[in-house]
Amino acid sequence: MNTLKKFELMEKIVRELEDLQNSQQALIQKIGKIEVDNIELGDSRLEKDLPDIHQRLADNLDTIVGILADFANKTQNFGDKNNVDALKEQEAFNNANN
């Protein structure tokens, strides 16, 4: 895999991790709303299980945030080290002249 293709794939993974982070945050918000609604309702099964679900989702989010930060940094460093902007310009120039 050439350098530019590798960088583009790395950028795609960063975007997918960001999407995963946003989805996880939305799930936490939904569980929180159900927990609040259940305060009024008082269903024992929801009272028992929702806090555990909420905690697991929060733990997953923490892991995703850490992976995203590390991989985004790795992607940026790879791009800087390999002068990806110049590679993109060269590819655009080559495509325009073909």
C-alpha positions as CSV (number, residue, x, y, z in Angstrom):
1,M,0.0,0.0,0.0
2,N,1.5,3.3,-1.0
3,T,1.9,6.1,1.6
4,L,-1.0,8.3,0.4
5,K,-3.4,5.3,0.4
6,K,-2.3,4.3,3.9
7,F,-2.8,7.9,5.2
8,E,-6.3,8.0,3.6
9,L,-7.2,4.7,5.2
10,M,-5.9,6.0,8.6
11,E,-8.0,9.2,8.2
12,K,-11.1,7.0,7.4
13,I,-10.5,5.0,10.6
14,V,-10.3,8.3,12.6
15,R,-13.7,9.3,11.1
16,E,-15.2,6.0,12.0
17,L,-13.8,6.2,15.5
18,E,-15.3,9.6,15.8
19,D,-18.7,8.3,14.6
20,L,-18.4,5.4,17.1
21,Q,-17.7,7.9,19.9
22,N,-20.8,10.0,18.9
23,S,-22.9,6.8,18.8
24,Q,-21.7,5.8,22.2
25,Q,-22.5,9.2,23.7
26,A,-26.0,9.0,22.2
27,L,-26.5,5.6,23.8
28,I,-25.4,7.0,27.2
29,Q,-27.9,9.8,26.9
30,K,-30.7,7.4,26.0
31,I,-30.0,5.2,29.0
32,G,-29.9,8.3,31.2
33,K,-33.3,9.4,29.9
34,I,-34.7,6.0,30.6
35,E,-33.2,6.0,34.1
36,V,-34.8,9.4,34.8
37,D,-38.2,8.2,33.4
38,N,-38.0,5.2,35.6
39,I,-37.6,7.3,38.7
40,E,-41.3,8.1,38.3
41,L,-42.2,4.6,37.1
42,G,-40.2,2.6,39.6
43,D,-39.8,-0.6,37.6
44,S,-37.5,-2.9,39.6
45,R,-35.9,-4.6,36.6
46,L,-34.9,-1.2,35.1
47,E,-33.7,0.0,38.5
48,K,-31.5,-3.1,38.8
49,D,-30.1,-3.3,35.2
50,L,-29.9,0.2,33.8
51,P,-27.1,1.4,36.1
52,D,-24.9,-1.5,35.0
53,I,-25.6,-0.9,31.3
54,H,-24.9,2.8,31.8
55,Q,-21.5,2.0,33.5
56,R,-20.5,-0.4,30.7
57,L,-21.4,2.1,28.1
58,A,-19.4,4.8,29.9
59,D,-16.4,2.5,30.2
60,N,-16.6,1.7,26.5
61,L,-16.8,5.4,25.7
62,D,-13.6,6.0,27.8
63,T,-11.8,3.3,25.8
64,I,-13.0,4.7,22.5
65,V,-11.9,8.2,23.4
66,G,-8.5,6.9,24.3
67,I,-8.1,4.9,21.1
68,L,-9.3,7.9,19.0
69,A,-6.9,10.3,20.6
70,D,-4.0,7.9,20.1
71,F,-4.9,6.9,16.6
72,A,-5.6,10.5,15.5
73,N,-2.2,11.6,16.8
74,K,-0.6,8.6,15.1
75,T,-2.3,9.6,11.8
76,Q,-1.2,13.2,12.1
77,N,2.4,12.2,12.8
78,F,2.3,9.8,9.9
79,G,1.0,12.6,7.6
80,D,3.6,15.1,8.8
81,K,6.5,12.6,8.6
82,N,5.6,11.5,5.1
83,N,4.7,15.0,3.8
84,V,1.3,13.8,2.8
85,D,0.2,17.3,1.6
86,A,2.9,17.3,-1.0
87,L,1.9,13.7,-2.0
88,K,-1.7,14.9,-2.5
89,E,-0.6,17.8,-4.6
90,Q,1.6,15.5,-6.7
91,E,-1.3,13.1,-7.2
92,A,-3.7,15.9,-8.2
93,F,-1.1,17.2,-10.7
94,N,-0.6,13.7,-12.1
95,N,-4.4,13.1,-12.4
96,A,-4.8,16.5,-14.1
97,N,-2.2,15.7,-16.7
98,N,-3.5,12.2,-17.6
